[in-house]
């Protein structure tokens, strides 16, 4: 017992047991497989970290030693609890690289805490047990009773512990590449992910919370890149020459020959190597028409499933083109990132609130700039403040010639209680006169009335409660529906104004949602959802509609998300664009990738659901993929995420525009 109570052994044992329990309980709570080689890797890491901390703490007296042990375990335990809550609440893990995620939760802190599953509180068990141990079982050891030279013993043990740290570190590093410890179906291999935890979910699953936290902190101060993997592009040799989209790369290739910056050279090579999707029968069918893109706050498929309550959106859904397998994958910064991805068709950085973190970047290939080049009036509107997102900076840098927020439009916050929101009806009434008389316009409207909270009384949440009084729904679900009714009425205002100004036939409306109503608990969301929200990410299902009054209504089955909006619109309007600069694809292209990618790297198609966290694939019918087909999809997704993130971090499109002036000439 005297050896165990030694100032080196005791901290090691306490750290090892506490850290192991935290990792184990966290994995059980998050439904992460424990019987896996990743668990062996995590244990090796825990041993090394515990040994190292024991050596460091042995330099202090026993009182400080005890305080530091309790503090370190408490902080790690709290970190694990917060991460579990974030993943459950926002669908992604938190990163130290941005404060925006914390701001998003802190504004709704009680809803965030209430969203915790009961079992999450078990994560705090290790710090409780450690505290009980120190209060009731920790016995002081009288050094005079020791039968050995403690000073010499501790020096010898420090040397041994450091040697064991080195050995475990080497073993851990080897585990990142040893073949039998790898999953061939994993989206990003461990050795690459260790250099840059670009997808936090996989990193936490493979490395554990402790190592991920360290890698996450390191990524703030370093710019480590993950190498893309080689794969074969789709064969463009069968393209009809009449439909070929010819792009002159002469200047781009010349630039890359003399480029000395390794990152820019890598990005140039990657984007030039991508396939150029050809024109098709839908190219230019909306040429010279107006465009209104509307991103609905906390939208979901209930908007299209209840035509009796939402007749205006039902009109757009049934009389326009609608995609029945559209998703808006949520992430830790869902509104800002998903707005950005709709405008740019680039994958946002999973660990960051990308729109804010890189607000000073410019993007000449963004949707606004494509329409600017075609001599359109462009503007963006949102009926809230800059509290969460710095739209006054990043939207103009994406090409919006004007941006109007709640103050610019003179909108009123409804209610004086907790978290009042404006009315989207007033928002549309104030925004529409700004652009409706323009000869050609392309505008972006981001709504807010349907934003949570749904569990408290509010003017917007109560506005249309009487409409749903016969429904056997919870009050939370009814408040959400009340807020959506405001959105639908705003759509009615828009359609009426377009018709009054003789602009309806000449205007295209694109409708999508930033994310599902994650502020509405699943049990209450299930009351109104006419689909299984627990089935293979079906909770992320949202409407995607392209409407024009001259169209014949049609439903499309392709799997899609906001990442495909820009290239689809660019083709339909026959704009001057290079398809290679986008992560998404034209939905009407013959080589469209028929799958939707989620923020954690998982994907779903009409054939299967691939879970990036477990690296397992579940087939949804009789069709199956070959191993090579799965690898091709994974490689394509991995490359696009890696290179898009690298481009954003290095402001690549500003560089490219300056070097090549106004970009490319499409012939």
Secondary structure as the mmCIF struct_conf table of DSSP 4:
data_model
#
loop_
_struct_conf.conf_type_id
_struct_conf.id
_struct_conf.beg_label_comp_id
_struct_conf.beg_label_asym_id
_struct_conf.beg_label_seq_id
_struct_conf.end_label_comp_id
_struct_conf.end_label_asym_id
_struct_conf.end_label_seq_id
TURN_TY1_P TURN_TY1_P1 UNK A 2 UNK A 5
BEND BEND1 UNK A 6 UNK A 6
TURN_TY1_P TURN_TY1_P2 UNK A 7 UNK A 8
HELX_RH_AL_P HELX_RH_AL_P1 UNK A 9 UNK A 29
TURN_TY1_P TURN_TY1_P3 UNK A 30 UNK A 31
BEND BEND2 UNK A 34 UNK A 36
HELX_RH_AL_P HELX_RH_AL_P2 UNK A 37 UNK A 57
TURN_TY1_P TURN_TY1_P4 UNK A 58 UNK A 59
BEND BEND3 UNK A 60 UNK A 60
HELX_RH_AL_P HELX_RH_AL_P3 UNK A 62 UNK A 90
BEND BEND4 UNK A 91 UNK A 92
TURN_TY1_P TURN_TY1_P5 UNK A 96 UNK A 97
BEND BEND5 UNK A 99 UNK A 99
HELX_RH_AL_P HELX_RH_AL_P4 UNK A 100 UNK A 106
TURN_TY1_P TURN_TY1_P6 UNK A 107 UNK A 108
HELX_RH_AL_P HELX_RH_AL_P5 UNK A 109 UNK A 114
TURN_TY1_P TURN_TY1_P7 UNK A 115 UNK A 115
BEND BEND6 UNK A 116 UNK A 116
HELX_RH_3T_P HELX_RH_3T_P1 UNK A 118 UNK A 124
HELX_RH_AL_P HELX_RH_AL_P6 UNK A 125 UNK A 132
HELX_RH_PI_P HELX_RH_PI_P1 UNK A 133 UNK A 137
HELX_RH_3T_P HELX_RH_3T_P2 UNK A 143 UNK A 145
BEND BEND7 UNK A 147 UNK A 148
HELX_RH_AL_P HELX_RH_AL_P7 UNK A 150 UNK A 175
TURN_TY1_P TURN_TY1_P8 UNK A 176 UNK A 177
HELX_RH_3T_P HELX_RH_3T_P3 UNK A 179 UNK A 181
TURN_TY1_P TURN_TY1_P9 UNK A 184 UNK A 185
BEND BEND8 UNK A 187 UNK A 188
HELX_RH_AL_P HELX_RH_AL_P8 UNK A 190 UNK A 195
BEND BEND9 UNK A 199 UNK A 199
HELX_RH_AL_P HELX_RH_AL_P9 UNK A 200 UNK A 221
HELX_LH_PP_P HELX_LH_PP_P1 UNK A 226 UNK A 230
HELX_LH_PP_P HELX_LH_PP_P2 UNK A 232 UNK A 235
TURN_TY1_P TURN_TY1_P10 UNK A 237 UNK A 238
BEND BEND10 UNK A 239 UNK A 239
TURN_TY1_P TURN_TY1_P11 UNK A 241 UNK A 243
STRN STRN1 UNK A 247 UNK A 247
HELX_RH_AL_P HELX_RH_AL_P10 UNK A 250 UNK A 258
HELX_RH_AL_P HELX_RH_AL_P11 UNK A 262 UNK A 273
BEND BEND11 UNK A 274 UNK A 274
HELX_LH_PP_P HELX_LH_PP_P3 UNK A 277 UNK A 279
TURN_TY1_P TURN_TY1_P12 UNK A 281 UNK A 288
STRN STRN2 UNK A 290 UNK A 296
TURN_TY1_P TURN_TY1_P13 UNK A 297 UNK A 298
TURN_TY1_P TURN_TY1_P14 UNK A 301 UNK A 301
HELX_RH_AL_P HELX_RH_AL_P12 UNK A 302 UNK A 305
TURN_TY1_P TURN_TY1_P15 UNK A 307 UNK A 309
HELX_RH_AL_P HELX_RH_AL_P13 UNK A 311 UNK A 319
BEND BEND12 UNK A 320 UNK A 320
STRN STRN3 UNK A 321 UNK A 327
TURN_TY1_P TURN_TY1_P16 UNK A 332 UNK A 333
HELX_RH_AL_P HELX_RH_AL_P14 UNK A 334 UNK A 344
BEND BEND13 UNK A 346 UNK A 346
HELX_LH_PP_P HELX_LH_PP_P4 UNK A 347 UNK A 349
TURN_TY1_P TURN_TY1_P17 UNK A 350 UNK A 351
BEND BEND14 UNK A 352 UNK A 352
HELX_RH_AL_P HELX_RH_AL_P15 UNK A 354 UNK A 357
TURN_TY1_P TURN_TY1_P18 UNK A 358 UNK A 360
TURN_TY1_P TURN_TY1_P19 UNK A 364 UNK A 365
BEND BEND15 UNK A 366 UNK A 366
HELX_RH_AL_P HELX_RH_AL_P16 UNK A 367 UNK A 373
TURN_TY1_P TURN_TY1_P20 UNK A 374 UNK A 375
STRN STRN4 UNK A 377 UNK A 382
BEND BEND16 UNK A 383 UNK A 384
BEND BEND17 UNK A 386 UNK A 388
HELX_RH_AL_P HELX_RH_AL_P17 UNK A 391 UNK A 397
TURN_TY1_P TURN_TY1_P21 UNK A 398 UNK A 399
BEND BEND18 UNK A 401 UNK A 401
STRN STRN5 UNK A 403 UNK A 404
HELX_RH_AL_P HELX_RH_AL_P18 UNK A 406 UNK A 409
TURN_TY1_P TURN_TY1_P22 UNK A 410 UNK A 410
STRN STRN6 UNK A 414 UNK A 414
BEND BEND19 UNK A 416 UNK A 417
TURN_TY1_P TURN_TY1_P23 UNK A 418 UNK A 419
STRN STRN7 UNK A 421 UNK A 421
HELX_RH_AL_P HELX_RH_AL_P19 UNK A 424 UNK A 435
TURN_TY1_P TURN_TY1_P24 UNK A 436 UNK A 437
BEND BEND20 UNK A 438 UNK A 440
STRN STRN8 UNK A 441 UNK A 446
TURN_TY1_P TURN_TY1_P25 UNK A 449 UNK A 450
HELX_LH_PP_P HELX_LH_PP_P5 UNK A 451 UNK A 451
BEND BEND21 UNK A 452 UNK A 452
HELX_LH_PP_P HELX_LH_PP_P6 UNK A 453 UNK A 453
BEND BEND22 UNK A 455 UNK A 456
HELX_RH_AL_P HELX_RH_AL_P20 UNK A 459 UNK A 462
TURN_TY1_P TURN_TY1_P26 UNK A 463 UNK A 464
HELX_RH_3T_P HELX_RH_3T_P4 UNK A 465 UNK A 468
TURN_TY1_P TURN_TY1_P27 UNK A 469 UNK A 470
BEND BEND23 UNK A 471 UNK A 471
HELX_RH_AL_P HELX_RH_AL_P21 UNK A 475 UNK A 500
TURN_TY1_P TURN_TY1_P28 UNK A 501 UNK A 502
BEND BEND24 UNK A 504 UNK A 504
TURN_TY1_P TURN_TY1_P29 UNK A 505 UNK A 506
STRN STRN9 UNK A 507 UNK A 513
BEND BEND25 UNK A 514 UNK A 514
TURN_TY1_P TURN_TY1_P30 UNK A 518 UNK A 519
BEND BEND26 UNK A 520 UNK A 520
HELX_RH_AL_P HELX_RH_AL_P22 UNK A 522 UNK A 528
BEND BEND27 UNK A 530 UNK A 531
TURN_TY1_P TURN_TY1_P31 UNK A 533 UNK A 534
BEND BEND28 UNK A 535 UNK A 535
TURN_TY1_P TURN_TY1_P32 UNK A 536 UNK A 537
HELX_RH_3T_P HELX_RH_3T_P5 UNK A 538 UNK A 540
STRN STRN10 UNK A 541 UNK A 541
STRN STRN11 UNK A 545 UNK A 547
TURN_TY1_P TURN_TY1_P33 UNK A 549 UNK A 550
BEND BEND29 UNK A 551 UNK A 551
HELX_LH_PP_P HELX_LH_PP_P7 UNK A 552 UNK A 553
STRN STRN12 UNK A 554 UNK A 561
HELX_RH_3T_P HELX_RH_3T_P6 UNK A 562 UNK A 564
HELX_RH_AL_P HELX_RH_AL_P23 UNK A 565 UNK A 572
TURN_TY1_P TURN_TY1_P34 UNK A 573 UNK A 574
BEND BEND30 UNK A 576 UNK A 576
HELX_RH_3T_P HELX_RH_3T_P7 UNK A 579 UNK A 581
BEND BEND31 UNK A 583 UNK A 584
TURN_TY1_P TURN_TY1_P35 UNK A 587 UNK A 588
BEND BEND32 UNK A 589 UNK A 589
TURN_TY1_P TURN_TY1_P36 UNK A 590 UNK A 591
STRN STRN13 UNK A 595 UNK A 597
TURN_TY1_P TURN_TY1_P37 UNK A 599 UNK A 600
BEND BEND33 UNK A 601 UNK A 601
STRN STRN14 UNK A 603 UNK A 605
BEND BEND34 UNK A 606 UNK A 607
STRN STRN15 UNK A 608 UNK A 611
TURN_TY1_P TURN_TY1_P38 UNK A 612 UNK A 615
STRN STRN16 UNK A 616 UNK A 619
BEND BEND35 UNK A 620 UNK A 622
HELX_RH_AL_P HELX_RH_AL_P24 UNK A 627 UNK A 649
TURN_TY1_P TURN_TY1_P39 UNK A 650 UNK A 651
HELX_RH_AL_P HELX_RH_AL_P25 UNK A 652 UNK A 659
BEND BEND36 UNK A 660 UNK A 660
TURN_TY1_P TURN_TY1_P40 UNK A 661 UNK A 662
STRN STRN17 UNK A 666 UNK A 666
#
